């Protein structure tokens, strides 16, 4: 995961505690930072000191900052679905919130096609709804970090409303 590179590279350079230091507050260059970094130090895994990856979960977010999916161990839970197919249209069309999340076992269905190719996917989904319990725990722990470390900026948007608001506020004199 891209968030793992910073703690891993800094550990390789001799600073294995950057993630904890950022939680407490640290100075880097001329700036002070107090942030939650959703990254793990992979050096023990890469060096063979540990046989297991430190990352058990990956959160998927849209460019608007919405949680679209969660992957943990062999499982992926999809909460928002992009139904546009290919081309630039995927940027123009909104994600569709799902009333019932899609659940996939990535070892058995690595291309996440079961709901399309199987006549019994929804029976299987009901039988595996228990996977939503650990998913809630992962998401709950992640959301807790926003209590002490709120987002520092809003996600980018391509909507005309936000573009107009940005123009309006940038031309307003004090």
GUBA-678328 format. One record per residue: x, y, z of N, C-alpha, C in turn. Coordinates in steps of 0.001 Angstrom, whole numbers, padded with zeros to 6 digits, always signed. Atoms other than C-alpha are relative to their C-alpha. Layout:
N
XYZXYZXYZ/...
//
This chain:
174
+000850-001183+000000+000000+000000+000000+000887+001235+000000/-000847-001187+000128+001341+003460-000841+000281+000683+001330/-000220-000644-001298+000961+004672+002764+001107-000691+000798/-001029+000740-000722+003496+002048+003874+001421+000414-000383/-001354-000335+000441+006423+003501+001942+000721+000942+000963/-000674-000961-000879+007154+006438+004280+000539-000673+001261/-000578+000622-001194+007455+004435+007525+001050-001066-000323/-000975+001028+000380+009341+001669+005697+001327+000629-000399/-001242-000667+000413+011874+003995+004037+000688+000680+001178/-000615-000653-001157+012397+005966+007239+000584-001028+000964/-000574+001066-000833+012924+002722+009177+001318-000481-000603/-001233+000412+000668+015526+001703+006585+001098+001042+000196/-000965-001084-000209+017189+005094+007125+000329+000205+001478/-000341-000085-001411+017256+004579+010891-001058+000577+000915/+001070-000550-000845+013939+006018+012134-001214-000934-000042/+001102+000962+000056+011626+003054+012841-001269+000455+000723/+001127-000431-000834+009274+005097+015063-000763+001196-000550/+000618-001213+000542+008020+007799+012691-001514+000000+000186/+001459+000049-000142+004407+006612+012874-000416+000434+001402/+000304-000377-001383+004353+006901+016677+000395+001448+000273/-000444-001385-000195+006335+010163+016592-001006+000986-000582/+000997-000880+000615+003762+011698+014238-001267+000088+000840/+001179-000027-000872+000957+010738+016626+000208+000957+001172/-000314-000862-001142+002698+012568+019480+000283+001437-000418/-000402-001308+000503+003786+015496+017317+001496+000008-000220/-001433-000038+000302+007131+015869+015598+000291+001123-000983/-000458-001042+000908+009112+018485+013716+000777-000669-001125/-000716+000483+001178+010281+017692+010187+000281+001219-000867/-000343-001238+000692+012173+020418+008399-000371+001172+000882/+000435-001168-000784+010607+023679+009523-001470-000076+000393/+001426+000134-000312+007128+022292+010128-000227-000994+001122/+000430+000922-001047+005429+020631+013052-001174-000814-000523/+001059+000901+000438+003217+017629+012392-000530-000773+001199/+000663+000896-000961+000723+015826+014613-001142-000650-000773/+000945+000649+000908-001077+013376+012351+000022-001514+000205/+000063+001462+000054-002200+009779+012066+000426-000416-001398/-000470+000521+001277-000319+007971+009315-000485-001438-000124/+000501+001359+000225-002158+004921+008001+001038-000775-000799/-001083+000715+000654+001125+003268+007139+000698-000912+000981/-000696+000973-000828+003134+000338+008423+001450-000123-000453/-001406+000249+000276+006865-000323+008638+000146-001455-000463/-000144+001341+000564+007546-003308+006367+001415-000560+000106/-001381+000482-000073+011271-003608+007145+000122-001372+000672/-000120+001343-000588+010849-006577+009546-000495-001101-000946/+000539+000970+000957+008796-008359+006862+000977-000203-001161/-000931+000094+001130+011226-007539+004022+001307-000687+000392/-001279+000571-000442+014259-008579+006083-000128-001459+000434/+000213+001371-000435+012692-011916+007065-000121-000137+001508/+000155+000025-001458+012536-010970+010749-001424-000398+000389/+001404+000356-000215+008745-011352+010508-000505-000734-001237/+000545+000756+001130+006905-013878+008349-001338+000543-000467/+001316-000529+000342+003672-011913+008306+000069+001500-000250/+000101-001425+000309+002927-008547+006734-000660+000732+001163/+000661-000753-001069+002068-005848+009268-001366+000551-000411/+001276-000558+000471-000839-004671+007093-000994-001129-000206/+001062+000991+000114-004023-006664+007449-001193+000571-000758/+001172-000651+000578-006423-004136+005932+000419+001104-000973/-000161-001127+000927-006705-001668+003059-001365+000653-000149/+001221-000775+000186-009321+001065+002933+000048+000626-001387/+000105-000596+001332-010490+002218-000499-000895+001229+000105/+000761-001242-000035-011650+005810-000853-000173+000533-001411/+000205-000680+001281-013149+007686-003789+000810+001290+000009/-000703-001280+000064-011536+010886-004986-000746+001087+000764/+000763-000948-000818-014291+012679-003043+000126-000298+001493/-000234+000321-001397-013157+011043+000209-000978-000977+000612/+000967+000970-000522-015959+008469+000545+000646-001381+000100/-000484+001370-000151-015103+005013+001885-000807-000891-000941/+000696+000829+000983-015940+002746-001044+000107-001483+000314/-000189+001428-000259-014541-000577+000167+001044-000209+001088/-000986+000438-000983-012500-002420+002755+000470-001381-000403/-000565+001324+000231-010159-005302+002153+000745-000417+001262/-000750+000545-001128-008924-007455+005032+000159-001498-000203/-000351+001397+000241-007205-010813+004880-000452-000406-001411/+000439+000468+001323-008898-012738+002014-001299+000648-000465/+001344-000518+000235-012028-010592+002054-000001+001435-000499/+000235-001383+000422-013254-007454+000322-001492+000279+000140/+001381-000446-000197-016426-005598+001281-000145+001306-000766/+000201-001199+000821-017739-003019-001215-001281+000698+000444/+001128-000802-000488-020010-000236+000073-000564+000934-001069/+000400-000877+001108-020108+002066-002974+000544-000619-001275/-000404+000664+001238-019964+000803-006541+000033+000997-001149/-000080-000810+001214-018789+002540-009704-000599-000841-001120/+000708+000805+001006-021235+001311-012327+000298+000420-001429/-000416-000394+001345-019864+003258-015274+001141-000919-000423/-001044+000901+000485-017641+001119-017457+000972+000751-000889/-001084-000520+000821-014324+002337-018778-000084+001467-000363/-000168-001353+000524-013268+005599-020357-000126+001070+001082/+000090-001133-000916-013517+009030-018785-001344+000053+000709/+001330+000012-000610-017128+008294-017931+000038-000399+001478/-000098+000389-001415-015994+006720-014631+000227+001215+000890/-000201-001230-000777-014998+010240-013520-001248+000862-000002/+001202-000831+000114-018270+011784-014639-001169-000553+000802/+001129+000642-000673-020626+009277-013024+000281-000171+001492/-000209+000170-001446-021131+009128-009245+000057-001478+000390/+000068+001337-000583-020574+006058-007113-001429-000248+000470/+001330+000385-000465-023751+004176-006216+000116-000641+001379/-000016+000641-001325-024252+003491-002490-000816-001290-000042/+000691+001289-000016-025244-000130-001921-000733-000170+001324/+000768+000243-001231-027987-000935+000582+000513-001237+000719/-000646+001195-000544-026339-004330+001087+001388-000057-000633/-001345+000028+000588-022552-004375+000669+000254-001302-000758/-000457+001201+000687-020996-006800-001786+001141-000587+000814/-001058+000695-000729-018750-009394-000148+000684-000951-000979/-000754+000899+000869-015982-011213-001991+001092-000696+000796/-001177+000709-000475-013518-013891-000989+000995+000078-001157/-000925-000268+001098-010550-012767-003076+000841-001206-000392/-000699+001239+000371-008875-016180-002968-000847-000814-000979/+000904+000780+000853-011923-017752-004600-000523+000786-001191/+000550-000857+001060-013018-014796-006728+000889+001237-000152/-000945-001122+000039-009951-012607-007414-000430+001150-000910/+000451-001062+000905-011727-010648-010168-001327+000615+000428/+001228-000563-000575-014796-009916-008019-001157-000032-000999/+001022+000152+001040-017215-011276-010608-001165-000889+000426/+001008+000994-000402-019349-013708-008579-001419+000531-000093/+001374-000520+000035-022368-011401-008360-000514+000098-001437/+000388-000055+001410-022369-011297-012177-000088-001406-000594/-000122+001301+000660-021395-014870-013054-000651-001159+000743/+000570+001099-000783-023060-016908-010310-001496+000196+000213/+001440-000059-000268-026754-017718-010021-000303-000032+001492/+000238+000164-001439-026298-018278-006289+000803+000985+000849/-000830-000948-000761-024157-015271-005290-000736+000545+001216/+000695-000643-001123-026834-013682-003115-000330-000989+001119/+000098+001019-001054-027433-016959-001259+001323-000080+000759/-001335+000036-000606-023680-017085-000654+000224+001252+000852/-000152-001264-000734-023726-013415+000420-000693-000070+001360/+000737+000128-001269-026374-014106+003069+000750-000931+000951/-000742+000947-000835-024346-017084+004312+001307+000584+000537/-001271-000608-000414-021264-014841+004615-000175+001417+000549/+000256-001335-000571-022913-011730+006062+000744+000199+001316/-000763-000108-001248-021032-012505+009290+001328+000732-000205/-001254-000707+000272-017954-010997+007579-000139+001506+000217/+000200-001425-000271-019528-007587+008139+000379+000359+001439/-000366-000272-001398-018775-007920+011876+001471+000403+000111/-001384-000481-000069-014962-007836+011548+000217+001251-000849/-000125-001215+000819-015364-005231+008781-000365+001229+000823/+000395-001122-000859-017185-002972+011242+001096+000330+000999/-001078-000237-000970-014342-003413+013736+001166+000737-000650/-001087-000691+000707-011679-002406+011176-000374+001455-000268/+000438-001356+000334-013692+000608+010062-000138+000842+001262/+000138-000727-001259-014500+001596+013639+001334+000473+000538/-001338-000394-000471-010810+001583+014620+000565+001117-000866/-000514-001038+000897-009931+003629+011540-000710+001327+000248/+000752-001239-000228-012706+006167+012152+000351+000642+001336/-000421-000550-001293-011560+006565+015772+001188+000944-000157/-001177-000856+000176-008332+008098+014452-000393+001418-000387/+000440-001338+000400-010337+011020+013058-000423+000848+001195/+000368-000752-001203-011402+011983+016577+001198+000837+000473/-001201-000711-000449-007835+012904+017612+000763+000662-001140/-000740-000504+001160-006523+013579+014107-000979+000278-001139/+000989-000290+001041-009259+015238+012012+000680+000294-001338/-000570-000294+001320-008729+015629+008255+000498+001441-000062/-000614-001326+000089-006473+018573+007465-000507+000795-001195/+000545-000698+001164-008132+019399+004150-001146-000812-000579/+001102+000686+000670-011240+018583+002165+000525-000693-001244/-000435+000654+001233-010904+016120-000695-000295+000877-001204/+000222-000739+001239-010645+017538-004184-001348-000393-000587/+001261+000304+000645-013839+017746-006170-000023+000656-001368/+000145-000553+001335-014762+018359-009756-001379+000610-000193/+001362-000502+000147-018251+019631-009010+000007+001503-000251/+000096-001422+000324-019282+023023-010347-000326+000813+001249/+000326-000714-001240-020706+023963-006927+001258+000341+000783/-001222-000260-000754-017340+023597-005235+000937+000920-000765/-000838-000905+000788-015533+025310-008101-000496+001437+000134/+000560-001352-000150-017899+028291-007859+000269+000543+001405/-000282-000420-001376-017467+028410-004065+001458+000417+000144/-001414-000334-000060-013698+028411-004486+000261+001344-000672/-000151-001292+000677-013912+031283-006980-000566+001135+000845/+000637-001032-000810-016261+033225-004730+000868+000379+001203/-000793-000298-001198-014086+032901-001630+001374+000548-000341/-001329-000514+000345-010841+033618-003466-000052+001448-000465/+000101-001395+000459-012163+036935-004813-000586+000922+001052/+000562-000824-001077-013687+038123-001536+001132+000695+000732/-001044-000736-000721-011611+040863+000020-000347+000071+001481/+000261-000023-001444-011191+041048+003814-000704+001242+000475/
//
